[in-house]
Amino acid sequence: MQSFKGVPLLVTGAGRGIGKRLAIGFAAMGARVGLLARSKAELDLCHLEIEHAGGSALRLRTDVSDYEQMCAAVERMRVHFNKPVQVVICAAAIQGPIGPFVETSPKAWTELLQTNLTGVMNACRAVLPQMIERRSGKIIVCACGGASSGRTNFAVYAATKAAVARFVESVASEVSEHNVQINSISPGDTYTHMTDQILAAGERAGWRESEHAQQTRLTGGTPPDKQLELALFLASEQSNHISGRLIGVMDDWKKLKSGMISPEQYTLRRIQKV
């Protein structure tokens, strides 16, 4: 695996959940990590964990839904590490309203869309110009539950994740000639604060989602090392031939390294086996 020692890497949503897992994982691999989130307390804790483990990190208290804040964070990271951002992981997301769509609030939809979809767009727009100019860059977007199939009682959340995956496919074709790769990952079941939100919602989440969340809380879900392994691959030069794809941690993605399977099968529109 490629060394990430000294590589400037930005993680949105780094204060908790999958974003925090990946930030800590890449810091352990030697990356110089920009930790971006809204919560100062969560950023401080993640930063402390990385620093105590001997890693290098910079706290960037930022709202991903604000494009000007995103640009300022990217520039601050460039100045601090004396290098432009080379890898971006977009993990910032909120779950939004849980329950039947007809009972949800349009105001809640707006916040959800601004964080989960506009936030990804803002991050990409803030870093792509310098990546294109440098002819090198990697962007990894977390497209969690709902990207490849619908989710009852989570309609707007699922819509944002499907939109993100299609956005990635589209932008990938625009920047391919500039040697910039952008992909989506489906990190699998993960015990996070969203799991507890589902359990607290009870009947509004539906029995299937509630049982799934309960199982995830009991087992912890997908092991962090599996999520990190896929992210490390997509952030490395080994994946330069892969862009615009939606790849899950449980997919047989390791065959992509040797070209044993075509990346073309990893798209948003998947044909289900029967």
PyMOL commands that set and color helices and strands:
alter all, ss='L'
color gray80, all
select helices_A, chain A and resi 17-28+40-52+67-81+101-103+106-134+155-178+193-204+207-219+224-235+237-239+255-258+263-265
alter helices_A, ss='H'
color red, helices_A
select strands_A, chain A and resi 8-12+32-37+56-61+87-90+137-142+180-186+246-248
alter strands_A, ss='S'
color yellow, strands_A
deselect
rebuild
show_as cartoon
